[in-house]
Amino acid sequence: MSGILDSVNLRTQLVGQNRLELLLFNLETAQQYGINVFKVREVLQCPKLTEIPRQTSAIKGMAHIRGETIPVLDLAEAIGRPPLDRNGEDSFLIVAEYNKRTLAFLVRKVDRIINTNWDQINAPPAEIGVENYLTAIFEYEGALIEILDVEQILADLYPQSTEVSAEIATDAIRAKAKKHNVLIVDDSSVARNQMQRSLENLGVTVTQCNNGMEAWQLLDGLAGSGVEITDHFLMMISDIEMPEVDGYTLTAMVREDERMDKMHIVLHTSLSGGFNVSMVKKVGANGFLAKFNPNDLASAVVERINAVEGV
């Protein structure tokens, strides 16, 4: 396992080309799951964990890794499956960063890293409903790889407020915000709903799209019917990791189309790492926000409102 992520710094070349690499792993069955390599800090065999008194969630304890104490989440138990034996020889930790939080995911087996395109990643069938932890599926070597909605799992474990502070959502800002529409794009339903609640608290109208392809089809259709995109939408706030078309590629597509190339775009992601800042500039986005802080999100919208209205 020590070498599985050794070349992670070389993988930044995939970003912006609608490509990604997935680390495949198993929980308690032969079903394989995938996690974006850019979310992963390291993979290691599960050490002895420090127990947490009165622990009642899927957090199984704490691991001391390279001088840092990191909570360990049993992914199997978190999604409603039987918990894993954390002392088994085949148990591993995937240390990852989500939403400014470092966690170690307890898994049964870590397999390999595969390289693919975002357009090969599909949203789950609508027929399975919304009450699940799937955010995407991917067919690989005749089997379906499932990509878990870790943001939904973490939101259930650590509920977050979506309220915007009164210092930001002032009466004056609310009055201005009512005439503006913000397009939000994210494949995670929990992320979309968090953003919508926060921005509606600010007073703006919110339009949702489930992924980059859906957003592009909306923008292309509006522009094709003669709508001035920059008049219709105050700005677009887009996730980076999405099926079919990722946020970097969506931004590049908008910038290459003269009907909408002046659109204000902010990329909003749980991905950690300094490469995000350089990629924002490379694809032509106007800014970058780490998920999820309602005041940071609202402040970005207020800044744009003030810029448009000449404040």
N, C-alpha and C positions, 0 to 999 in steps of 0.2 A: 504493500500500500504506500510505502514511503515515496515511491517515484510516480505515483499516478497523477499528481498535479505539478510535477517539476517544471513543465513547460507552460504553465498558465500565463506567464507574462507575454509569451509569444502569441497567445490566442487573441490579443486585442485586434489583430488584423482581420478577424472574422466579423467584428462589430461594424455595423454600417453597410454590410453586404447582405443583409437579411439572412445571415447564417448564425449558428450557435453550436455549442458543444454541450452535450448532456452527460452527466455522470449517472450511470444506471445502478440501481440498488434494489434489494429485496427486503420485504418485511417478514411476515410469518409464513408466506406461501411462495410458490414459484412465480407469482405475478411480479413483473418488473416495473419500477417507477423511475422517473428521471428528474434531475435537478440541474439547473443551469450552472455550468462550471464557474461562471463569474460570481455566483453567490457563495462559493465554497472556499473556505480558507485552508482547510486541510482535512485529511482522512486518517484515522488511526484506530487501532484496536481498542475496544472499550476498557479503560482502566477501572480500578475499584472506585466506586462512587461514594461520596459523602452523603449520608441520608439527611433528609429535611424533616424535622419534627412536624407531625400532624399534616403530612403531605397528602392531599386528596385529589390532585389532578394528575395528568399524564407526565408531569415533571417528576422524574424518578430519582433525582438527586443532583449533586454538583460534582463536576470534574475539575481538577486542578491541572491546567494545561499551559505550559510555558509561562508560568508565573501569573496566570489569569484564572479566576474561578468562574466557570461557565455552567449554567443550568443545562441539564440533559433532559430532552423531551423524547419520550417513547412514541414515535410516530404511529406505530401500529395501534396503541391504546388511544391515541389522540383522534384517530379516525374511526374508532368504534370496534376495533379488532382485539383479539386476545393480546395481552401485553407480552413483550419479549422477555426472555431470560437474560438480564443484563450481565450475568456472570459467565455466560456461555463463551466458549472459545471462538465462536463465529460471529460474535456481536461486535459491531464497529460503530464509531462515532463519525458523523459528518459535521464538522464544525463550519457553520455558515453565518452569514450576516443578513438580517432582514430588518428593514424599517429601523435602522440605527441600533439594532439589538443583536448581540452575538449569542447564538444558541448552538448546542450540540444535539444533533438528531441521532437517536439510537436506532440502528437498523441491523438486520440479520446478516446481510452480505452486501459487499460493494463489488460490482462486476467490472465495468470498464467505462471508458469515455468514448462516445460516438459523435461524429461530426454530421450535421444535417442542415437543412434550410428551414427557415420559419414557415415557408409556404407548404412544407410537408407536415406541419403541426396543425391540428384541427381542433376546433371547439368540440366539446362533448355533444352527442346527439340531444336535441331538445326534449326528446321523449323520455329521457331519464329524470327530468325535472331539475329543480334548482337546489333541492335539499341534499347536497352531497359535497364532497371535498375535491372534486375534479375540476381543474381549470382547462386541461387540454389532453388530447390523446395523439399518439404517433405510432404508425405501423412500421415495424422494423423486423426484418427476417421472419415474416409471417406471423408475428405476434404483436399485440397492442401494448405499447408502453404508456403508462398513465402518468400524467404530471399533476401533482397535488396542488391545490390552492392553499399554499402555506399561509398566505395572508389571512384567509378565512379561519384556518386552524388557530393562528395566533390571536386573531380578534376574539375568538370564543374563549381562549384562555386568559387573555389580557384585554378586556373591553376598554376601548379608548373613547374619550369624550370628543364630540365633533363640534362643540360650542366654540364660537369665535369670541374673543374678549371684547368687552364694550369699548375699550380704547381703540380698537380697529374698526369694529362695526358701529360707527357713530351714526347718528341720525342723518347727518349731512351725506355720509357715504352711502347709506341705504337709499336716500333719495336719488342719488346719481346712479346707483347700481340697478335700479328697477328698469332702466331702459337698455340694459346690456344683456347679451346672451353669451355664455361661455360653453364651448364644446369640450367635453371631457371624454377621453378614450382610454379604456382599460379593460382587460379580459377578466379581471377579478370583480365579481359582483360586490363583494364587501368593500373593495377600494372605491368603486363607482359610487356606492351608497354613502360612504364616508365623505367623499368629496361633495356629493350633491347636498347632503345635509349641511355641511359647513358653508358652502357657497350660497345656498338658499337662506341660511342664517344671515349672510351678508346682504342678501337682497337681490342677487342677480338671477336671471333665468338660466337653467342648465339644460343642455342637450347631451344625451349619453350615446356613445357608441361602444360596442363590445370588443372591437379589435381594430387594427390599422386598416384592414381591407374595407370594413364597414364604414369607417370614417372617410376613407378616400372616395368610396362610392357616393357618400352623402355630399362631400365637397364638390366632386366632379359633376354630380347631378344638379346641384344648385348653380354652379358656375355655368353649366351648359344651358340652363334656363334663363340666364341673364342676371342672376343675383350677384351683387358685389359682395364677395366673401368678407372683406374687411369691414363692411357696413353691417353685415348680418351677424358676424361673430366678433366679440371683443377680442377673443384669443382662443387658442386651443391648448389644453393641458393634457399631455399624452404620456401614458406608460411607455417604457422601452420594450419590455418583454411581452410580446403578444403573438398569437397564432397568425399565420398567413403573411402578415406584414408587420414588422416590428416598428417601434417608435422612431428609430433612427432613419429607417427606410421611408416611413411615412413623411417625416420632415423633409427628407431629400426630394421626395416626389412633389410635395407642395412647393418647395423652393424652385423646382425646375419648371413649374407651370405658371406662365405669366398672368393667368387669370386670378391667381391667389398667392403669388410669391411674396406679397407684403404681409401676409398673415403673421400675427404675433404668436410664437410657439414656445411653450415651456415644457420640458420633459420632466416627468414626475415618476420616480422609481424607487423600489426597495433595494436595487443593486447598489453595492458599495464599491468604492475604489476610485482612485484619482483619474482613471481613464475616462470617466464620465464627462469631466470638465472639458477635456480636449475633444471628445467626440461631439459635444454640444456645439463647439465652434466649427468642427469639421463639416457637420451636416447642415449648419446654418440655423440652429435653434437659438432663441433669444435668452434662454435661461434654463436652469436645472434646479429641481427641488427634490430633496430626499423625503420619502414617505415616513410616517404620516404625522404632520403637525398642523392642526387646523389654523393656527395663527400665521404660520409661514405661508400656507396655501392662500389664505385670505389676503395677506399682505402683498403677495405677488399680483393678485387681482386688483387690489386697491391701487397699487402702483401703476398698473396698466390703465385703470379708469382715469386716474389723475393725468397720466400722459396724454390720453386721448382728448380729455377735456381742457388741456392746457393749464393745469394747476401747477 
